[in-house]
Amino acid sequence: MRLSEDIGIDLGTATFLIYSKSRGLVLQEPSVIAMARDSKQVKAVGEEAYRMIGRTPGGIVAVRPIKDGVIADEGLTEKMISMFLQKVQGGAGRLFGFKPQLMVGVPSNVSDVEKRAVLRAAIHSNARRAFLIEEPLAAAIGAGLKIAEPVGSMVVDIGGGSTDVAVISLGGIVVSESLRIAGNEFDESIIRYVRRKHNVLIGERTAEEIKVKVGAAMLLDDAENLTAEVRGRDLVNGLPKTISLDSTDVVEALSEPVTKIVEGVKRVLEITPPELVSDIIDRGIVMTGGGSLLRNFDELLRQTTGIPVAVAENAVEAVAVGTGMALEMIPVLGDSLVSSDNYLRH
């Protein structure tokens, strides 16, 4: 491998992705870290730690150090970044003291405190230099949009912890809104629905499986109504119980968070300059992120806004790919980036 290669990171609430320009997408694992409750010693990270959620013994806890798209625990995030970088660098990187240059995607409208936390975590995890790029801008680059042109493009990036809606032109974000509602909130809504309607408690992994298997933002016809068996704990007698859920149930469960995202898109369109709205009508809205894969979400957005909507072919990887590509577009992106060289001095 090239010891000089630079790396793009999608620091997602649900999934951590690393993109190398020379090697492509080199890591895609859950943003989970497992540690000893008392000593704080890290036991596992990524896929191995994810399998421990809800199944750990008393002395071990599996946690997500990224919440709503930003760092909730700086120390654990630093360890997670460092361990994932070691995975992709291999022995050569550690042997020669390889220090990559990092481009990290963050939600739009994050605070200065949150920006500094991400930059510190990146630098302390052995990076020689770090940049921040707003996720919708990275998603647009990764999805193949020509962001440097003087025309408007609209991106709706639905991740695990946040949804970013942005209109982009001339290499920068013109208007945007960041919602702390996304894939994880979809899972929580399903958990609450099952508890309220069936008096059964299910875990977040089960809720995610339901969302993927039978979930939808809307149903276009009866043939789309799928059914799945769900196992959980009966809250009346405490015993295991199996219930049946169909797509109609999940559409009802997800109606509130889905509606909030649609309303966020409409708000951004309302404050977008008319010339750029005209471009968006011509070019359409591009959806990225794992949440955009919810069945018929693009159709719901199309019907609500009257604008063509397309889901990017690489929806899940778009932000990570865009962060890697952005490292070669630093002169074009200019003020749209935040650099550790300047930001950590203040």
The 8 nearest C-alpha neighbors of each residue, nearest first, counted from 0:
[[1, 2, 91, 88, 4, 21, 22, 3],
 [2, 0, 3, 4, 21, 92, 5, 91],
 [1, 3, 4, 97, 0, 92, 91, 99],
 [4, 2, 1, 5, 99, 97, 98, 100],
 [5, 3, 1, 2, 99, 6, 19, 21],
 [6, 4, 100, 99, 101, 19, 3, 7],
 [5, 7, 19, 101, 323, 18, 100, 102],
 [6, 8, 323, 322, 102, 18, 101, 17],
 [9, 7, 17, 103, 319, 16, 10, 102],
 [8, 10, 319, 16, 104, 11, 15, 318],
 [11, 9, 15, 8, 104, 103, 12, 16],
 [10, 12, 14, 15, 13, 9, 68, 159],
 [11, 13, 65, 68, 160, 159, 66, 14],
 [12, 14, 159, 30, 11, 29, 15, 160],
 [15, 13, 29, 30, 11, 28, 12, 16],
 [14, 16, 30, 11, 10, 28, 27, 29],
 [17, 15, 27, 9, 26, 8, 319, 14],
 [16, 18, 8, 26, 7, 25, 24, 319],
 [19, 17, 24, 7, 23, 323, 319, 25],
 [20, 18, 23, 6, 22, 21, 323, 24],
 [19, 21, 23, 22, 323, 18, 324, 6],
 [20, 22, 19, 23, 4, 1, 0, 5],
 [23, 21, 19, 20, 24, 25, 18, 0],
 [24, 22, 19, 20, 18, 25, 21, 320],
 [23, 25, 18, 26, 17, 19, 22, 320],
 [26, 24, 18, 17, 23, 87, 19, 22],
 [27, 25, 17, 16, 24, 28, 87, 18],
 [28, 26, 16, 15, 14, 17, 25, 29],
 [27, 29, 45, 15, 46, 14, 26, 30],
 [28, 30, 14, 45, 31, 46, 13, 15],
 [31, 29, 14, 15, 13, 45, 63, 12],
 [32, 30, 63, 45, 29, 62, 49, 48],
 [31, 33, 44, 48, 62, 61, 43, 45],
 [34, 32, 61, 43, 48, 42, 60, 41],
 [35, 33, 41, 42, 40, 39, 59, 60],
 [34, 36, 59, 39, 40, 38, 37, 58],
 [35, 37, 59, 58, 39, 60, 38, 34],
 [38, 36, 35, 39, 58, 40, 59, 34],
 [37, 39, 40, 35, 36, 34, 41, 58],
 [40, 38, 35, 34, 36, 37, 41, 42],
 [41, 39, 35, 34, 38, 42, 36, 37],
 [42, 40, 34, 43, 33, 39, 35, 32],
 [41, 43, 34, 33, 40, 35, 44, 32],
 [44, 42, 48, 33, 41, 32, 47, 34],
 [43, 45, 32, 48, 31, 47, 33, 46],
 [44, 46, 29, 28, 31, 48, 47, 30],
 [47, 45, 49, 48, 28, 29, 50, 44],
 [46, 48, 50, 49, 45, 43, 44, 51],
 [47, 49, 44, 43, 51, 33, 45, 50],
 [50, 48, 46, 51, 52, 47, 31, 45],
 [49, 51, 48, 47, 52, 46, 54, 53],
 [50, 52, 54, 48, 49, 55, 53, 61],
 [53, 51, 54, 49, 61, 50, 55, 48],
 [52, 54, 55, 51, 202, 61, 50, 203],
 [53, 55, 51, 52, 56, 50, 61, 60],
 [54, 56, 51, 59, 53, 60, 57, 52],
 [57, 55, 58, 59, 54, 60, 51, 53],
 [56, 58, 59, 55, 60, 36, 35, 54],
 [57, 59, 36, 56, 35, 60, 37, 55],
 [60, 58, 35, 36, 34, 57, 56, 55],
 [59, 61, 33, 34, 36, 55, 62, 35],
 [62, 60, 33, 52, 32, 48, 51, 34],
 [63, 61, 32, 31, 64, 33, 60, 52],
 [62, 64, 31, 65, 30, 32, 66, 12],
 [65, 63, 72, 71, 76, 75, 62, 70],
 [66, 64, 70, 12, 71, 69, 63, 68],
 [65, 67, 68, 69, 71, 12, 70, 160],
 [160, 68, 66, 161, 179, 69, 12, 65],
 [67, 69, 160, 12, 66, 161, 11, 65],
 [70, 68, 65, 66, 67, 71, 113, 105],
 [69, 71, 65, 72, 73, 66, 64, 117],
 [70, 72, 65, 64, 66, 69, 73, 76],
 [73, 71, 64, 75, 70, 74, 76, 65],
 [72, 74, 76, 75, 70, 77, 71, 116],
 [75, 73, 77, 76, 72, 78, 120, 64],
 [74, 76, 78, 77, 72, 73, 64, 79],
 [77, 75, 79, 73, 78, 74, 64, 80],
 [76, 78, 120, 74, 80, 75, 79, 124],
 [79, 77, 75, 81, 76, 80, 82, 74],
 [78, 80, 76, 82, 81, 77, 75, 83],
 [81, 79, 83, 77, 78, 82, 84, 76],
 [80, 82, 124, 78, 84, 79, 83, 77],
 [83, 81, 85, 79, 84, 80, 78, 86],
 [82, 84, 86, 80, 85, 81, 79, 87],
 [85, 83, 81, 87, 86, 82, 88, 80],
 [86, 84, 82, 88, 83, 87, 89, 81],
 [87, 85, 83, 84, 89, 88, 82, 26],
 [86, 88, 84, 85, 89, 25, 83, 26],
 [89, 87, 92, 85, 86, 84, 90, 91],
 [90, 88, 91, 87, 86, 85, 92, 93],
 [89, 91, 93, 92, 94, 88, 85, 95],
 [92, 90, 94, 93, 89, 95, 88, 2],
 [91, 93, 97, 88, 90, 94, 95, 96],
 [92, 94, 96, 90, 91, 95, 97, 89],
 [95, 93, 91, 92, 96, 90, 97, 89],
 [94, 96, 97, 92, 93, 91, 2, 90],
 [95, 97, 93, 94, 92, 98, 91, 125],
 [96, 98, 92, 95, 2, 93, 99, 3],
 [99, 97, 126, 127, 125, 96, 100, 92],
 [100, 98, 126, 5, 127, 101, 97, 4],
 [99, 101, 5, 128, 127, 126, 129, 6],
 [102, 100, 129, 6, 7, 99, 5, 130],
 [101, 103, 7, 130, 322, 131, 129, 8],
 [104, 102, 8, 131, 7, 9, 130, 132],
 [103, 105, 134, 132, 9, 133, 131, 10],
 [104, 106, 133, 134, 132, 103, 107, 131],
 [107, 105, 134, 133, 109, 68, 108, 163],
 [106, 108, 133, 109, 177, 163, 105, 134],
 [107, 109, 177, 110, 106, 176, 175, 133],
 [110, 108, 107, 106, 113, 114, 111, 105],
 [109, 111, 113, 112, 114, 108, 115, 107],
 [112, 110, 114, 113, 115, 109, 116, 342],
 [111, 113, 115, 110, 114, 116, 109, 117],
 [112, 114, 116, 110, 111, 115, 109, 117],
 [115, 113, 111, 117, 116, 112, 118, 110],
 [114, 116, 118, 112, 113, 117, 119, 111],
 [115, 117, 113, 119, 114, 118, 120, 112],
 [118, 116, 120, 114, 115, 119, 121, 113],
 [117, 119, 121, 115, 120, 116, 339, 122],
 [120, 118, 122, 116, 121, 117, 123, 115],
 [119, 121, 77, 117, 123, 118, 122, 124],
 [122, 120, 118, 124, 119, 123, 126, 117],
 [121, 123, 126, 119, 124, 120, 125, 118],
 [124, 122, 120, 125, 121, 119, 77, 126],
 [123, 125, 81, 121, 122, 77, 126, 120],
 [126, 124, 123, 98, 122, 127, 81, 121],
 [127, 125, 122, 98, 99, 128, 100, 124],
 [126, 128, 98, 100, 99, 125, 122, 129],
 [129, 127, 100, 126, 339, 101, 122, 130],
 [130, 128, 101, 339, 102, 100, 338, 118],
 [129, 131, 338, 102, 337, 339, 103, 101],
 [130, 132, 103, 337, 336, 102, 104, 338],
 [133, 131, 104, 336, 103, 134, 105, 137],
 [132, 134, 105, 107, 106, 136, 104, 135],
 [133, 135, 104, 137, 105, 106, 136, 138],
 [136, 134, 138, 137, 133, 156, 163, 139],
 [137, 135, 139, 134, 138, 133, 140, 172],
 [138, 136, 321, 134, 318, 140, 135, 139],
 [139, 137, 318, 135, 317, 141, 136, 140],
 [138, 140, 142, 136, 144, 137, 141, 135],
 [141, 139, 321, 137, 143, 138, 142, 144],
 [321, 140, 142, 317, 320, 138, 143, 139],
 [143, 141, 139, 140, 317, 144, 138, 311],
 [142, 144, 140, 141, 139, 145, 146, 138],
 [145, 143, 139, 140, 146, 142, 141, 152],
 [146, 144, 147, 148, 143, 140, 139, 152],
 [145, 147, 170, 148, 144, 168, 169, 167],
 [148, 146, 170, 169, 145, 168, 149, 331],
 [147, 149, 169, 150, 146, 145, 168, 170],
 [150, 148, 169, 168, 147, 151, 146, 170],
 [151, 149, 168, 148, 278, 275, 152, 169],
 [150, 152, 275, 168, 278, 167, 279, 166],
 [153, 151, 167, 166, 279, 168, 150, 154],
 [154, 152, 166, 284, 165, 167, 285, 279],
 [153, 155, 285, 165, 164, 286, 284, 135],
 [154, 156, 164, 286, 163, 287, 285, 157],
 [155, 157, 287, 163, 288, 162, 286, 135],
 [158, 156, 162, 288, 290, 181, 291, 287],
 [159, 157, 288, 161, 289, 290, 181, 160],
 [158, 160, 182, 13, 183, 12, 181, 161],
 [67, 161, 159, 68, 12, 181, 158, 183],
 [162, 160, 179, 181, 180, 67, 68, 178],
 [163, 161, 157, 178, 156, 181, 177, 158],
 [162, 164, 177, 156, 155, 176, 135, 178],
 [165, 163, 155, 176, 175, 154, 264, 177],
 [166, 164, 175, 154, 153, 174, 135, 167],
 [165, 167, 153, 174, 152, 173, 172, 175],
 [166, 168, 172, 152, 171, 173, 151, 153],
 [167, 169, 151, 150, 170, 149, 171, 146],
 [170, 168, 147, 149, 148, 171, 146, 167],
 [171, 169, 147, 146, 332, 168, 331, 167],
 [170, 172, 167, 168, 169, 335, 173, 332],
 [171, 173, 167, 174, 166, 165, 168, 175],
 [172, 174, 167, 166, 171, 168, 175, 165],
 [175, 173, 166, 165, 172, 271, 267, 176],
 [176, 174, 165, 164, 267, 166, 177, 173],
 [175, 177, 164, 163, 165, 178, 267, 107],
 [176, 178, 163, 107, 162, 108, 164, 179],
 [179, 177, 162, 180, 161, 163, 176, 260],
 [178, 180, 161, 67, 160, 162, 181, 177],
 [181, 179, 161, 178, 184, 162, 160, 256],
 [180, 182, 161, 160, 159, 184, 162, 183],
 [181, 183, 159, 185, 290, 184, 158, 160],
 [184, 182, 186, 159, 185, 181, 160, 187],
 [183, 185, 187, 186, 181, 182, 180, 188],
 [184, 186, 182, 188, 183, 187, 253, 181],
 [187, 185, 183, 206, 189, 184, 188, 207],
 [188, 186, 184, 190, 189, 185, 191, 183],
 [189, 187, 191, 185, 186, 190, 252, 184],
 [188, 190, 192, 186, 187, 191, 252, 206],
 [191, 189, 187, 193, 188, 192, 201, 206],
 [192, 190, 194, 188, 189, 193, 195, 187],
 [191, 193, 189, 195, 194, 190, 252, 196],
 [194, 192, 196, 190, 197, 195, 191, 199],
 [195, 193, 198, 199, 191, 192, 200, 197],
 [194, 196, 192, 193, 198, 197, 191, 199],
 [195, 197, 193, 194, 192, 198, 199, 191],
 [196, 198, 199, 193, 194, 195, 242, 192],
 [199, 197, 194, 195, 234, 196, 233, 193],
 [198, 200, 233, 194, 197, 232, 234, 231],
 [199, 201, 232, 231, 194, 233, 234, 198],
 [200, 202, 231, 190, 205, 199, 232, 203],
 [203, 201, 205, 204, 206, 200, 190, 53],
 [202, 204, 206, 205, 207, 186, 201, 187],
 [203, 205, 207, 206, 202, 208, 52, 186],
 [206, 204, 208, 202, 207, 203, 201, 209],
 [207, 205, 203, 209, 186, 204, 208, 189],
 [206, 208, 210, 204, 205, 209, 186, 203],
 [207, 209, 205, 211, 210, 206, 212, 204],
 [210, 208, 206, 212, 207, 211, 213, 205],
 [211, 209, 214, 207, 208, 212, 213, 206],
 [210, 212, 208, 209, 214, 213, 207, 293],
 [213, 211, 209, 210, 208, 214, 227, 225],
 [214, 212, 246, 225, 209, 210, 211, 226],
 [213, 215, 210, 249, 246, 211, 212, 209],
 [216, 214, 294, 217, 293, 250, 295, 246],
 [215, 217, 296, 250, 295, 294, 293, 257],
 [218, 216, 215, 295, 250, 219, 299, 296],
 [219, 217, 220, 223, 215, 224, 216, 295],
 [218, 220, 217, 223, 221, 295, 222, 298],
 [221, 219, 222, 218, 223, 224, 217, 247],
 [220, 222, 223, 224, 219, 218, 225, 247],
 [221, 223, 220, 224, 225, 219, 218, 246],
 [224, 222, 221, 220, 225, 218, 219, 246],
 [223, 225, 246, 221, 222, 245, 247, 226],
 [224, 226, 246, 245, 213, 223, 227, 222],
 [227, 225, 245, 244, 213, 246, 224, 243],
 [228, 226, 244, 243, 245, 229, 213, 225],
 [229, 227, 243, 242, 244, 241, 230, 226],
 [228, 230, 242, 241, 243, 227, 231, 244],
 [231, 229, 241, 240, 242, 228, 239, 201],
 [230, 232, 201, 200, 240, 239, 199, 241],
 [233, 231, 239, 200, 199, 238, 240, 237],
 [232, 234, 199, 237, 238, 235, 240, 236],
 [233, 235, 237, 199, 198, 236, 232, 200],
 [236, 234, 233, 237, 198, 238, 199, 232],
 [235, 237, 238, 234, 233, 232, 239, 240],
 [236, 238, 233, 234, 232, 235, 239, 240],
 [237, 239, 233, 236, 232, 240, 234, 235],
 [240, 238, 232, 231, 233, 237, 230, 241],
 [239, 241, 231, 232, 233, 230, 238, 242],
 [242, 240, 230, 229, 231, 228, 243, 239],
 [243, 241, 229, 228, 230, 240, 244, 197],
 [242, 244, 228, 227, 229, 245, 226, 241],
 [245, 243, 227, 226, 248, 228, 242, 229],
 [246, 244, 226, 225, 248, 247, 227, 224],
 [245, 247, 249, 224, 213, 225, 248, 214],
 [248, 246, 250, 245, 249, 251, 224, 218],
 [249, 247, 251, 246, 245, 250, 252, 244],
 [248, 250, 252, 246, 251, 214, 247, 253],
 [251, 249, 247, 253, 252, 248, 216, 215],
 [250, 252, 248, 254, 249, 253, 247, 255],
 [253, 251, 249, 250, 189, 192, 254, 188],
 [254, 252, 250, 251, 255, 256, 257, 185],
 [253, 255, 251, 257, 252, 258, 256, 250],
 [254, 256, 258, 257, 253, 259, 252, 251],
 [257, 255, 259, 258, 253, 254, 260, 180],
 [256, 258, 260, 254, 259, 255, 253, 261],
 [259, 257, 261, 255, 260, 256, 254, 262],
 [260, 258, 262, 256, 257, 261, 263, 255],
 [259, 261, 263, 257, 262, 258, 264, 256],
 [260, 262, 258, 264, 263, 259, 257, 265],
 [261, 263, 265, 259, 260, 264, 258, 266],
 [264, 262, 260, 266, 261, 265, 259, 267],
 [263, 265, 261, 267, 262, 266, 164, 268],
 [264, 266, 262, 268, 263, 267, 269, 261],
 [267, 265, 263, 269, 268, 264, 262, 270],
 [266, 268, 264, 269, 270, 265, 271, 175],
 [269, 267, 265, 271, 266, 270, 264, 276],
 [268, 270, 266, 267, 271, 265, 272, 264],
 [271, 269, 267, 268, 272, 266, 174, 273],
 [270, 272, 268, 269, 267, 273, 276, 174],
 [271, 273, 275, 274, 276, 270, 269, 268],
 [274, 272, 276, 275, 277, 271, 270, 278],
 [275, 273, 277, 276, 272, 278, 151, 271],
 [274, 276, 151, 278, 277, 273, 272, 279],
 [277, 275, 273, 279, 278, 274, 280, 271],
 [276, 278, 280, 274, 275, 279, 273, 281],
 [279, 277, 275, 281, 151, 276, 280, 282],
 [278, 280, 276, 282, 283, 281, 277, 152],
 [281, 279, 277, 283, 278, 306, 282, 276],
 [280, 282, 278, 279, 283, 277, 307, 306],
 [283, 281, 279, 280, 278, 284, 152, 307],
 [282, 284, 307, 279, 280, 308, 281, 306],
 [285, 283, 308, 153, 154, 307, 309, 286],
 [286, 284, 154, 309, 310, 308, 155, 153],
 [287, 285, 310, 155, 156, 291, 154, 311],
 [286, 288, 314, 156, 291, 311, 310, 155],
 [289, 287, 315, 157, 158, 314, 156, 290],
 [288, 290, 315, 291, 292, 158, 157, 314],
 [291, 289, 157, 182, 292, 288, 158, 293],
 [290, 292, 289, 293, 288, 287, 157, 286],
 [293, 291, 290, 289, 294, 296, 310, 288],
 [294, 292, 291, 215, 296, 290, 295, 216],
 [293, 295, 215, 296, 292, 216, 214, 217],
 [296, 294, 298, 297, 216, 217, 215, 299],
 [297, 295, 216, 299, 298, 294, 293, 300],
 [296, 298, 300, 295, 299, 308, 301, 309],
 [297, 299, 301, 295, 300, 296, 302, 308],
 [300, 298, 296, 302, 301, 297, 303, 295],
 [299, 301, 303, 297, 298, 302, 304, 296],
 [302, 300, 298, 305, 299, 306, 304, 303],
 [301, 303, 299, 305, 300, 304, 298, 306],
 [304, 302, 300, 301, 305, 299, 261, 306],
 [305, 303, 306, 301, 302, 300, 265, 307],
 [304, 306, 301, 302, 303, 307, 300, 280],
 [305, 307, 304, 301, 280, 283, 308, 284],
 [308, 306, 283, 301, 284, 305, 309, 280],
 [309, 307, 284, 283, 301, 297, 285, 306],
 [310, 308, 285, 286, 284, 311, 297, 307],
 [309, 311, 286, 285, 287, 312, 314, 291],
 [312, 310, 314, 313, 287, 142, 286, 309],
 [311, 313, 314, 310, 142, 287, 317, 315],
 [312, 314, 311, 316, 317, 315, 142, 287],
 [313, 315, 287, 311, 288, 317, 312, 316],
 [316, 314, 288, 289, 313, 317, 287, 318],
 [315, 317, 319, 313, 314, 318, 320, 288],
 [316, 318, 141, 138, 320, 314, 142, 313],
 [319, 317, 138, 321, 137, 320, 316, 141],
 [318, 320, 9, 322, 321, 316, 8, 317],
 [321, 319, 141, 317, 323, 318, 322, 18],
 [141, 320, 322, 137, 140, 318, 324, 319],
 [323, 321, 7, 325, 319, 137, 324, 102],
 [322, 324, 7, 320, 321, 325, 326, 18],
 [323, 325, 321, 326, 322, 327, 320, 328],
 [324, 326, 328, 322, 327, 323, 321, 329],
 [327, 325, 324, 328, 323, 329, 102, 322],
 [326, 328, 325, 324, 329, 323, 330, 331],
 [329, 327, 325, 331, 326, 330, 332, 324],
 [328, 330, 332, 331, 326, 327, 333, 325],
 [331, 329, 333, 328, 332, 327, 334, 326],
 [332, 330, 328, 329, 333, 170, 147, 169],
 [331, 333, 329, 335, 170, 330, 328, 334],
 [334, 332, 330, 335, 331, 329, 336, 170],
 [333, 335, 336, 332, 337, 171, 331, 330],
 [334, 336, 332, 333, 171, 132, 337, 170],
 [337, 335, 132, 334, 131, 333, 130, 338],
 [336, 338, 131, 130, 132, 339, 342, 335],
 [339, 337, 130, 340, 341, 342, 129, 336],
 [338, 340, 342, 129, 341, 343, 118, 130],
 [341, 339, 338, 342, 343, 128, 344, 129],
 [342, 340, 339, 344, 338, 343, 345, 337],
 [341, 343, 339, 344, 345, 338, 340, 337],
 [342, 344, 339, 345, 341, 340, 115, 118],
 [343, 345, 342, 341, 340, 339, 115, 338],
 [344, 343, 342, 341, 115, 340, 339, 111]]
